[in-house]
Amino acid sequence: MRALASIFAATAYLSLSAIPATAQDGARDGEGTWITLGTGAGPVTSSTRSQPANLLRFGGHDYLVDVGDGTAGQSGKAGVQTKAIDAIFISHLHFDHTAGLTGILGLRFQTSAGDPLTIYGPPETQQLVDGILAGMEPGATANYGVAGAAPVDHRSGIRVVEMRDGDSVDVDGMTVTVRENSHYSFPVGSELAARFESLSYRFDLPGRSIVYTGDTGPSDAVEELASGADLLVVEMMDIPLTIERMIAANPGIPEAVSQAMQSHLSEHHLSPTQVGELATRAGVGSVVVTHFSGWEKNQPGHMRYLQEIAAAYDGPFLIADDMDSF
Amino acid sequence: MRALASIFAATAYLSLSAIPATAQDGARDGEGTWITLGTGAGPVTSSTRSQPANLLRFGGHDYLVDVGDGTAGQSGKAGVQTKAIDAIFISHLHFDHTAGLTGILGLRFQTSAGDPLTIYGPPETQQLVDGILAGMEPGATANYGVAGAAPVDHRSGIRVVEMRDGDSVDVDGMTVTVRENSHYSFPVGSELAARFESLSYRFDLPGRSIVYTGDTGPSDAVEELASGADLLVVEMMDIPLTIERMIAANPGIPEAVSQAMQSHLSEHHLSPTQVGELATRAGVGSVVVTHFSGWEKNQPGHMRYLQEIAAAYDGPFLIADDMDSF
């Protein structure tokens, strides 16, 4: 379903309006709907963009893809209560992508969610969930504070499935495949490299394939994963500006920490040009940019991002806002 | 600083507009500013109101008072990053009031917050925080995924102070006092009654006294705590409507659970009339209603709430929206 590619690369993004309209109509079975609940790049909070989170709706099911702080509230705006969530997919363990999990688990408990919930994530997701559940113990025991109320097990129905590079799983008729991306760069063979993986996800629905990069730098594995996908939901940052802002916001930061953060931002994220290059090499049908950090639409520097993507990719794309639907 | 009390009780709420203007100006030293970050009643999420959370700004410090899901993002809208938070006050361990704590701790870590953070809360707050910190272990160990980066202790500087009925503590020149309210009603002498307390807070600033009820039913202790306060920030629900919605949203809920939730909603929360009665008995100067569940401003049933409060209290009041400032 590759859309009409404009020969005028610099204006290609203008044609993207066709994409959300199709999905919002919900007319085509099996395509599902992808809603960008939170499009900001964490961990700095923004007045206009919620922390990273997405909602995938397909076949009567509701799935979260990353769960930054505020995911429960953003889901509520999409008309989906926490108890309706069927599964959660976590890309990596940075807290800007996971902190909202506590709200999902807690509010599900308080609203007497009966259905099981499976949490898919990278290695050590189990420990994340175990910690949250341990912290919930007092609140769950006190529960509604009613005399004589029967105890409720807040761990009931919560299942974790840890995934590693190349793993694939069927979820309600959707094939979900992960690859390890380049958001972490621990030395090959090191203990940390063995323990941790940052994942990108591919969701093969009956009528559409959607790839979500999570956070990543340039990565052959992600290009392979995204090959021929209908929709690429991709992270992007204005990396020099983000470094500049990070330094300005942390005047007293130790030099070693500052250097580590600069390395991280430079090597573990995608610039607009790299987004376009990834989309072209993978041959995807359309691109939705999220995890955005940079000049906003009403600021002078914004159009440059669109120009840089369009110079490297001649398909349709846009930079998503919170609550956009595709 | 009791404001002009209208003799026309039914229209008294109209005079409240003077309150936020004064506080927003920030002209009077020692009064601080109270910002309602999240005014919805959890655990059901709303498209217009974030989960319970407040920001108290005083003397160059930023404090959170309850931390529902989305608190980090709402704080960002107020221009306050998570690393700037000096202390957190938690009223009780229901997850709609605590789930955002994970985001505050996580995003502070990721933004290299150097200053300590004290978390004040009811008994067993330590276990809540310990669980969250245990869950953060993998993410903090992977950290930014940079080869050779020095490990950072994500527990460093995080301190918990558990408080019980009648406790008082000085925080940066502000006296903070708590009373146990009636949000829980475990049998006197039971193990659960000994373990758990739901707290209301009084903040005595040099120039203003602010009482935050948290969640509570009618309570002599809260009336005492609020006695003569300049500002009462009080929970309120349309209890019959909330029960009706709860039943409608849970068609298959076991009868015992339904009964427990109905008892909880009826006895552990305040109706509009009860809000007015509390305000009058305590003799407070003004009232800000939060933790709202009911018909919204543009819906027919809303004005009745104002009428019922005004019939019981002749001072100024309003039902706050998210991000209101007092």
Interface residues (C-beta under 8 A of the other chain):
Chain A: G42 P43 V44 T45 S46 S47 S50 Q51 G68 D69 G70 T71 A72 G73 Q74 S75 G76 K77 G79 Q81 T82 H92 L93 H94 F95 D96 T98 A99 G100 L101 T102 G103 L105 G106 L107 F109 Q110 T111 S112 G114 P123 E124 T125 Q127 L128 V129 D130 G131 I132 L133 A134 G135 M136 E137 P138 G139 T141 A142 Y144 G145 V146 A147 G148 A149 A150 V152 H183 Y184 S185 F186 P187 S190 L192 R195 F196 S198 A249 N250 G252 I253 A256 V257 A260 M261 S263 H264 H268
Chain B: G42 P43 V44 T45 S46 S47 S50 Q51 G68 D69 G70 T71 A72 G73 Q74 S75 G76 K77 G79 Q81 T82 H92 L93 H94 F95 D96 T98 A99 G100 L101 T102 G103 L105 G106 L107 F109 Q110 T111 S112 G114 P123 E124 Q127 L128 V129 D130 G131 I132 L133 A134 G135 M136 E137 P138 G139 T141 A142 Y144 G145 V146 A147 G148 A149 A150 V152 H183 Y184 S185 F186 P187 S190 L192 R195 F196 S198 A249 N250 G252 I253 A256 V257 A260 M261 S263 H264 H268
